[in-house]
Amino acid sequence: MKLISNTFILAALALASCQPSEDKTTETTEETTEINAAATFPAYFEQVLQAHGGLEKWQQFGGMQYELQTDLGGNPATETHIIDLKTRKDLVKGGDYTIGFDGQQVWVSPNRAAYPGKSARFYHNLFFYFYTIPFVLADPGVNYEQLDDLELEGKTYRVISTSFGEGIGDTPEDQYRMLINPETNQMEWLLYTVTYFGSENVQFNALKYEDYQEQQGLLLPGKLTGYKYENGQIGDVRYKVSFENVQLMQEQPAAEQFAMPANAEVDSLGNK
């Protein structure tokens, strides 16, 4: 696509979180991902943030919890996700497994084999990241570009492309393109790449944002539907996700719940 405005680069301290790989947060201490309230963004991105409730409102919250249902990878699952929005530590409670990120490493209890998916390290914050765009794309280390308008499914969208600075998380090569309704400034589609499992012949995937609901002043989707995307066309459904019983808390969750249990196994980058 043709670039129609200059890239805006937000100064990075390598604290940002990431989808769909290991958290873009590279923490070794209790540092937080909250950016300076005085930080400025391109006007076209600031409009999207405001349409979804505003970054200032997002930064008022310290924790998030929701129930998630998905059929990703052909493995139907009902899970509870708990996230510390300041440190980006997280906990995923499934029926036969628990996945945690303690700020340094991803662990699985009772063992890695208990998680039926391809990679717990890849998965642990995947849907949190998708769910909370555009707010998480205001993290440090994100580059912004406004591209030419794109027509999809008979509708014309404004396009904001984002990429990550070098060294941000496991896969700084990942790309996201937010498709914005020009009348509401709300995101209706996300085109994204996944480079966690290899960076050759990477294709864009499509994710549809539906059933937006107001959650304590923030506009968040009630469901996401992933599609194949090829030659500018939407293809077959790949997976579905729904979010229920969403809670946003001003206080951060208790830190001890993210600590790795004695019987857990680490899912490292080398295991992918």
N, C-alpha and C positions, 0 to 999 in steps of 0.2 A: 504494500500500500504506500501511497505517496504521503510523505510527512508534510503537514501543513502548518505546523508551529514548532518552535524550538523545544527541545527536551528540557524538562525541568528536573533537576537532580537535587533531591533532599539530602543534606549532609548526613552521612551514615556513621554510626558508631557500632555497627554490626550487631544490633540488638533486635532486629526485626524477626517476626515469626514467619513461617512458610507453610504453605500447602504446595503441592502434595508430596512433600518429603518430610524429613525431620524438621522440626521447628526451626524457622529462620533465626530464632533466638539462639545465640551461642553463649550461654551463661555459665559462669563458674562461681558467681556470687549471687546475692539476692538483689541484683540490679533489676530495674523494671523496664518495660518497653514504652512507657508513657513518654511522648515527645513533648518538647517545649510548646506550651500553649500559644506562644508567639510565632511559631513556625508558619510559614506561608506556603500555599500551594497554587498551582495554576488555577485560574478562575474556573476553567471548565471542570476541574476535579472538585474544587470547593463547592460548586453548585450541586454536585452529586452527593457530597457529604451532607450538605444542608437538607437536601430532599429526603435523606434517610434518617434525619433527626439531629445531625450535627456532631462534629467531633468533640465539642465541649461536653455534650450530654454523654457521649460514649465514655469519655475519660472520668466521669463521675463514678463509674462502677468498678468494683474490685473483683467481682466474681460472677460467674455464669454457670447455670446448670440447666439441662434439658434432657428429655427422653427422645431417643432417635430410633426410627425404624428404617431399615434399608435392605435391599437385596443385592448389594454390590458384590460382584464376583460370583453370583449364583449362590451366595450364602446368606439366606434371610436371617436378620438379627434384630433384636430389640435391646437397646443399650441405654445406660445413663452416663452422660458426659458431664464432668465437673472441671471447670477451667479457672485458674487464677489469671485474671485479665492483666495484672501488673507484671507478673513473672513469666506468664505463659506456661507454667506447669499445668499438667492436666491428668485426668483419670478417666478411663473408659471401663465401665462395668458391664460385661456381657454375661450371658448365662453360665458359661463354663470357663470364663477367662476374665482377667482384669489386666488392663494395660495402663502403665503410668509413665509420666515423664517428670523426673525429679529436678529438672533444670540442667542436668548434665547428660543423662542417658535415659533411654527408653527400656523399660522392663516389662516382662509378661509373667503373670502368675496363673497357674502353678508352674508353667514352663512355656517355651516358645511354641511348642507343638499344639498347645491348647487353643491358640488363636487360629481359626480356619483360613484366614486370608493369606495373601501372598507375603506381606511384610507388616508386622506391627509397627515398626519404626516409620514406615511410609504412612500408615493408616492413622496413628494416634491423634493427630490434629487435623487430618484431612478435611473432615466435614465442619469442624469449628472454623477453619479458615474460609471455606466456601461460604458458610452460613453468615459470617460477619463481614464479608466484603460489602461496602467499600472501606469500612473502618480500619481493618487490618492493613490495607494498602496505604494507610497514612503512617505506617511505621517507618523508622529511619532506614535508609538504604534502597529506597524505591525510586526508579526513574519513570517519568511520565512523558507520553507523547500523544498528541491528538492526531488521529488519522482521518482519511477521507470517510465520508458517510458510507454505510454499508446497508444494502437491502437484504433482509432475511425474512423468509416466510411472508413476503408481500408487504413488509413494513420497513421503513427507512430509519436507521439508528445512527446517532453520533457514536464514535468509537474512541475510547481512551485506551491506549496500549501502555502496559506497565511491565517493567523488567527489574531485575535485582542487581545491585552492585556486586563487584567481585568479592568472593569470600563470604557472602551472606548465606548461611545455612549449607545444607548438603548439595543443593541443586540451584545455584544462582542462574543457570541457563533457562529456568522455567519462564514462560511468558504468559501474561493474562491480557485479554482484550475485553473490556467492559462495553457492552452494547447498551446505550442509554436512550431512553425514550425522550425525544427532544421537547415534548410538551410537559412532561412531569419531572424531568431530570432524574428519574429513577432507573436503576439497572434492571433490564428484563432478560438479558442473556449474558453469559460469560463464555468466551472462547479461551481455551487454556491448553498448554502443552505439559506433558509429564516427561521429565528427563531422568528421574530417579533410577530407572531400570536400564538406562542407556540413552545416549544423545544422538544416535544415528537414525535417520529417517523418521524424525519426530513429526507427528501430525497434530493439528489442533483438534480438540474435542469441544463439544458444545454442552452447556449446562443452562437449563431454563429455570428462571426464578418466578415462582408463582405463589398465589395466596398470601400476599403480603399482609402482615399483622403488626399493629402497634404494640410494642413491648416496653412499657415504662418510658415512653417518649422516643423510642428507636423503632424504625421500620425494618422488620426482618421477615424473610420468606417463611411461609408455613411448609412449603415443600420445594424440592429441587428434582429435576428430571435430567439425567445425563443422556446425551445422544451421540451417535457417530456423526462426524462432520467431514465432508469431502467435497472439493470443488465448489465451495460456497453454498452447499446444500445440506439440509438436515437429513440424517439417515435414521437408522433403527434406534430404538430405545436401548440404552446400555444398563441403566440402573435408575432406581427411584429412592428418594429419601424424604422422610417427613419428620417434623419437629413438634413436640408437644410438651406441655407443662414447663414452659420456659420461665426461668427465674433469673433475674438480674439483681445482684446484691451489692450494696455499697462497700461492705467489708470483704476483704480477701478470704478465701476458704482456708480452713485450718491446714497449715503447712505439712503436718505430719502424715496426712493421708496420701501424699505424693511420694513418700519415702519408699524405697524398694524393700519388700518383705524378704525374710531370710530364705524362703523357698523359691523366689522368683529368679528368672533368667534374663540377662541383658540381651536385647536385640540390637546389635551394633550395625554400623554402616557396612561392614564387611560381610554381613549375612544376607545382603540383598540378592 
